[in-house]
Every structure is written in C-alpha cells, then in structure tokens.
Amino acid sequence: MPWFRFLAPALLALALCGAPPAASAQSFSDGQRGDIEKIVRNYLIAHPEVLEEAMAELSKRQTAAETEKHEASVAKNAETIFNSPRGVTIGNRDGDVSFVEFFDYNCGYCKRAMADMLDLMKSDPKLKVVLKEFPVLGPGSLEAAKVAVAVRMQDASGKKYLDFHQKLLGGRGQADKAHAMAAAKDAGLDMTRLEKDLASPEVNATIEENFKLAEDMGMNGTPSYVIGKQVVIGAVGVENLKEKIGLARCGKATC
C-alpha cells in the first residue's frame, strides 16, 4: 500500500466537496479513496518541499521526546549515576559538573574518546569525571572489565586505576583478562589481592549495576556519556563534549 494513502483521511475535506470534516476512513468508497490518493500524489509531486518539512518536524519531535526520556531517566537514577561507590571518580571529586563515561576496553572509539576525556580533565579543573565499565563487545571485554573492577576495589584514589585504564585502553590487541592483568601489574597493583578481589561478588554487582543504568537510559553502544542531565551516545568529539559541559554548567555552550 502506498504510504500516502495514510494521508487520505486527513485531506478528505480538501479532496471531496461537502464531505464532513470528521468523516472516518471506513466511510469512503473505493472510488473516493482512489480520488484522494490521486489528489495527494499530485499535490506532493507539485510541492515536494512538504515532505522535507514534514520529515524535519518529525525529527524535531523525536529528538525532543528522546531528550525528555533521557532527562527523566537521569533524574530517576541520579544518585547511582553520579555517586555510586562502584564508579571510578577522577578529576575534581567536588566539581560543579559531572562527566560520566560508559566504555568498553575493546571499543576503538573509546580509545579516541580517552584522549578527549584527558583533554577535558586538563583544561577544566572543575570537572568531576566518573568512569563506568560497560563491556558490550564480547567475552574479552567482560574479562577486562572484571579486572578493572578489581583494580578499583584496591585503589580508592583512582590514580592507579587511571594509569591501568590508559595502559589497557591504549594498548595493542584485543583486551582480555591476560592483557588487563598485565596492565594492572604495570600500574603497580597488588596482584595477589587482585586475584582475590576478582572472585568477589562485588565484581559482578558492579557490572550489573552499570548495565542496568545503561539500559534504563537507552545506551546501546560505547562510548556513552551522562553530562549533567544530558545523555550523549557515541564518540562526538571533544568540542561537542565541551558544549555539553557548558550547557550543564551555565545553560550555554560557552560559559
């Protein structure tokens, strides 16, 4: 069925003289429907810009609805998103804007996004950064994420975690337990304790918490961010991230 048939009932008053405005589609004869389809088709061929306007309006409404949904989800989960002890907090712990990143150690875009995060931390001393493991790219990613959680469990400051994070995410090859353990050793972690913590229920609980948050906010890939009330999907680049931080801080892209 041509898509423009769905416009026919709405344009009946224009197409058929004397038809009542509230006429239902079921009351049209086959001949009337055919006439309406011809009128709609001819009109759209003569005025194709109407399609562009309609699609632009649809996109605008969808974006607004998505934004509203994201903001509601962030508000509902705010305490867990920004202040959960299972997140790794670096940067300014008392910062005025929270920048939360969900990442996967096997995500190529996350490798590039790491440079954006480090740039933001360097240029914005008031930024609070929270890292959350979100291993969506297979068994190796899950293994690496579990090691990362164990690293966090013995590093309250987040300094060794950040060193580990950079070594593993910036390293070559697929991330897995072996690569993650090597990065942890290079970062100076207690490897005996790390092996012990890997068996802790806290490891799976952390990853489950992160997946639940991501699902609630409609995140379907990495990197994904929460910046203030905003959910940002994908590696959008440092300038876009700065704009989002500005909006969260003062309501403008540049404060």
VEXDREN-2710 file (C-alpha; in Angstrom, 1 decimal):
% VEXDREN-2710
k/r/px/py/pz
1/MET/0.0/0.0/0.0
2/PRO/1.5/3.4/-1.0
3/TRP/2.4/5.4/2.1
4/PHE/0.4/8.4/1.0
5/ARG/-2.8/6.5/1.5
6/PHE/-2.4/7.3/5.2
7/LEU/-2.8/10.9/4.4
8/ALA/-6.1/10.5/2.6
9/PRO/-8.5/10.7/5.5
10/ALA/-6.8/13.9/6.7
11/LEU/-7.3/15.5/3.3
12/LEU/-10.8/14.4/2.6
13/ALA/-12.3/17.8/3.2
14/LEU/-10.0/19.2/0.6
15/ALA/-10.5/16.4/-1.8
16/LEU/-14.3/15.9/-1.8
17/CYS/-16.6/18.8/-1.7
18/GLY/-19.3/18.6/1.0
19/ALA/-17.6/15.8/3.0
20/PRO/-18.0/16.2/6.7
21/PRO/-14.7/17.2/8.5
22/ALA/-14.9/14.3/10.9
23/ALA/-15.6/11.6/8.3
24/SER/-13.8/8.3/9.0
25/ALA/-11.7/6.4/6.6
26/GLN/-14.1/3.5/6.8
27/SER/-16.9/5.6/5.2
28/PHE/-15.0/6.2/2.0
29/SER/-15.9/4.1/-1.1
30/ASP/-13.1/2.6/-3.2
31/GLY/-13.7/5.3/-5.8
32/GLN/-13.4/8.1/-3.2
33/ARG/-10.1/6.6/-1.8
34/GLY/-8.7/6.4/-5.4
35/ASP/-9.6/10.1/-6.0
36/ILE/-8.0/11.1/-2.7
37/GLU/-4.8/9.2/-3.4
38/LYS/-4.5/11.0/-6.8
39/ILE/-5.0/14.4/-5.2
40/VAL/-2.4/13.7/-2.5
41/ARG/0.1/12.3/-5.0
42/ASN/-0.3/15.2/-7.4
43/TYR/0.0/17.7/-4.6
44/LEU/3.2/16.1/-3.3
45/ILE/4.7/16.0/-6.7
46/ALA/3.9/19.7/-7.2
47/HIS/5.2/20.6/-3.7
48/PRO/7.9/18.1/-2.7
49/GLU/9.2/20.6/-0.1
50/VAL/6.2/19.5/2.0
51/LEU/7.9/16.1/2.6
52/GLU/11.1/17.8/3.7
53/GLU/9.2/20.0/6.1
54/ALA/7.3/17.0/7.5
55/MET/10.4/14.9/8.0
56/ALA/12.2/17.9/9.7
57/GLU/9.2/18.3/12.1
58/LEU/9.2/14.5/12.8
59/SER/12.9/14.5/13.5
60/LYS/12.4/17.6/15.8
61/ARG/9.6/15.9/17.7
62/GLN/11.6/12.6/18.0
63/THR/14.6/14.4/19.3
64/ALA/12.6/16.3/21.9
65/ALA/10.9/13.1/23.0
66/GLU/14.2/11.3/23.3
67/THR/15.7/14.2/25.3
68/GLU/12.8/14.2/27.7
69/LYS/13.1/10.4/28.1
70/HIS/16.8/10.7/28.8
71/GLU/16.4/13.5/31.3
72/ALA/13.7/11.6/33.2
73/SER/16.0/8.5/33.4
74/VAL/18.9/10.5/34.6
75/ALA/16.8/12.2/37.3
76/LYS/15.5/8.8/38.4
77/ASN/19.0/7.2/38.6
78/ALA/21.0/10.3/39.5
79/GLU/22.4/9.1/42.8
80/THR/23.7/5.8/41.2
81/ILE/24.9/7.5/38.1
82/PHE/26.9/10.2/39.8
83/ASN/27.7/9.0/43.3
84/SER/27.8/5.2/43.3
85/PRO/30.8/3.8/45.1
86/ARG/31.1/1.4/42.2
87/GLY/32.1/4.1/39.8
88/VAL/35.6/5.3/39.5
89/THR/35.8/9.0/40.3
90/ILE/38.8/11.0/39.0
91/GLY/39.3/14.7/38.2
92/ASN/37.7/17.1/40.7
93/ARG/35.6/15.0/43.2
94/ASP/33.8/18.2/44.2
95/GLY/33.4/19.5/40.7
96/ASP/30.4/21.5/39.6
97/VAL/29.7/19.3/36.6
98/SER/29.8/15.5/36.5
99/PHE/31.0/13.8/33.3
100/VAL/30.2/10.1/33.4
101/GLU/31.6/7.8/30.7
102/PHE/30.4/4.3/29.9
103/PHE/33.1/2.4/28.0
104/ASP/34.4/-0.9/26.7
105/TYR/38.1/-1.8/26.6
106/ASN/37.7/-3.3/23.1
107/CYS/35.9/-0.2/21.7
108/GLY/38.0/1.6/19.1
109/TYR/36.0/4.7/19.5
110/CYS/36.6/4.6/23.3
111/LYS/40.4/4.7/22.6
112/ARG/39.9/8.0/20.8
113/ALA/37.5/9.2/23.4
114/MET/40.0/8.6/26.2
115/ALA/42.1/11.4/24.7
116/ASP/39.1/13.7/24.8
117/MET/38.5/12.8/28.5
118/LEU/42.1/13.5/29.4
119/ASP/42.0/16.8/27.5
120/LEU/38.8/17.9/29.3
121/MET/40.3/17.0/32.7
122/LYS/43.4/19.0/31.9
123/SER/41.5/22.1/30.7
124/ASP/38.6/22.0/33.1
125/PRO/39.7/21.8/36.8
126/LYS/36.1/22.0/37.9
127/LEU/35.1/18.8/36.1
128/LYS/34.2/15.6/38.0
129/VAL/34.8/12.5/35.9
130/VAL/33.2/9.1/36.6
131/LEU/34.2/6.0/34.7
132/LYS/31.9/3.0/34.4
133/GLU/32.8/-0.3/32.8
134/PHE/30.2/-1.3/30.1
135/PRO/31.6/-4.5/28.4
136/VAL/29.3/-5.0/25.4
137/LEU/31.8/-6.3/22.8
138/GLY/32.2/-9.9/23.9
139/PRO/33.9/-12.2/26.4
140/GLY/37.3/-10.5/26.2
141/SER/35.6/-7.2/27.1
142/LEU/33.9/-8.7/30.1
143/GLU/37.1/-10.3/31.3
144/ALA/38.9/-6.9/31.1
145/ALA/36.0/-5.1/32.8
146/LYS/36.1/-7.5/35.7
147/VAL/39.8/-6.9/36.2
148/ALA/39.1/-3.2/36.1
149/VAL/36.5/-3.5/38.9
150/ALA/39.1/-5.4/41.0
151/VAL/41.6/-2.6/40.3
152/ARG/39.1/-0.1/41.6
153/MET/38.5/-2.1/44.7
154/GLN/42.1/-1.6/45.9
155/ASP/42.6/1.9/44.7
156/ALA/40.3/4.4/46.4
157/SER/42.1/7.4/44.9
158/GLY/41.6/6.4/41.3
159/LYS/45.2/7.2/40.4
160/LYS/46.4/3.7/39.8
161/TYR/43.0/2.9/38.1
162/LEU/43.6/5.8/35.6
163/ASP/47.1/4.5/34.9
164/PHE/45.8/1.0/34.4
165/HIS/42.9/2.4/32.3
166/GLN/45.3/4.2/29.9
167/LYS/47.6/1.3/29.6
168/LEU/44.8/-1.2/28.7
169/LEU/42.7/1.1/26.6
170/GLY/45.6/2.5/24.8
171/GLY/47.4/-0.9/24.3
172/ARG/47.5/-3.0/21.2
173/GLY/45.5/-6.2/20.5
174/GLN/42.2/-7.3/22.0
175/ALA/41.6/-6.6/25.6
176/ASP/41.0/-9.7/27.8
177/LYS/42.0/-11.0/31.2
178/ALA/45.6/-11.6/30.3
179/HIS/46.1/-8.1/28.8
180/ALA/44.2/-6.5/31.7
181/MET/46.3/-8.3/34.3
182/ALA/49.5/-7.2/32.6
183/ALA/48.3/-3.6/32.6
184/ALA/47.4/-3.9/36.3
185/LYS/50.9/-5.2/37.1
186/ASP/52.5/-2.4/35.1
187/ALA/50.3/0.1/37.0
188/GLY/51.7/-1.2/40.3
189/LEU/48.7/-3.0/41.7
190/ASP/48.9/-5.8/44.3
191/MET/48.4/-8.8/42.1
192/THR/47.7/-11.3/44.9
193/ARG/44.9/-9.1/46.2
194/LEU/43.7/-8.5/42.6
195/GLU/43.2/-12.2/42.1
196/LYS/41.3/-12.4/45.4
197/ASP/39.1/-9.5/44.6
198/LEU/38.3/-10.9/41.1
199/ALA/36.3/-13.7/43.0
200/SER/34.3/-11.2/45.0
201/PRO/30.6/-10.7/44.3
202/GLU/31.3/-7.0/44.1
203/VAL/32.8/-7.5/40.6
204/ASN/29.6/-8.9/39.0
205/ALA/27.4/-6.5/41.1
206/THR/29.3/-3.5/39.6
207/ILE/28.9/-4.6/36.0
208/GLU/25.3/-5.5/36.6
209/GLU/24.7/-2.0/38.0
210/ASN/26.3/-0.4/35.0
211/PHE/24.3/-2.5/32.6
212/LYS/21.1/-1.6/34.3
213/LEU/21.8/2.1/34.2
214/ALA/22.8/1.9/30.5
215/GLU/19.6/0.0/29.6
216/ASP/17.5/2.5/31.6
217/MET/19.0/5.4/29.6
218/GLY/18.8/3.7/26.2
219/MET/22.5/3.4/25.8
220/ASN/23.3/0.9/23.0
221/GLY/26.9/1.4/22.4
222/THR/30.2/2.9/23.6
223/PRO/31.4/5.4/24.5
224/SER/28.2/6.8/26.0
225/TYR/28.1/9.7/28.4
226/VAL/25.9/11.4/31.0
227/ILE/26.8/15.1/31.4
228/GLY/24.5/16.9/33.8
229/LYS/21.0/16.0/32.7
230/GLN/22.1/15.0/29.2
231/VAL/22.7/11.6/27.7
232/VAL/25.2/11.6/24.9
233/ILE/25.6/8.5/22.7
234/GLY/28.8/7.9/20.7
235/ALA/32.3/9.5/20.3
236/VAL/31.1/13.0/19.5
237/GLY/34.5/14.7/19.8
238/VAL/36.0/17.0/22.4
239/GLU/34.4/20.2/21.2
240/ASN/30.9/18.7/21.3
241/LEU/31.6/17.4/24.8
242/LYS/32.8/20.9/25.9
243/GLU/29.5/22.3/24.7
244/LYS/27.5/19.7/26.7
245/ILE/29.6/20.6/29.8
246/GLY/28.9/24.3/29.2
247/LEU/25.1/23.6/28.9
248/ALA/25.2/21.6/32.2
249/ARG/27.3/24.3/33.9
250/CYS/25.6/27.5/32.9
251/GLY/22.9/26.7/30.3
252/LYS/25.1/27.9/27.4
253/ALA/27.6/26.1/25.1
254/THR/30.3/28.5/26.3
255/CYS/30.1/29.9/29.8
END
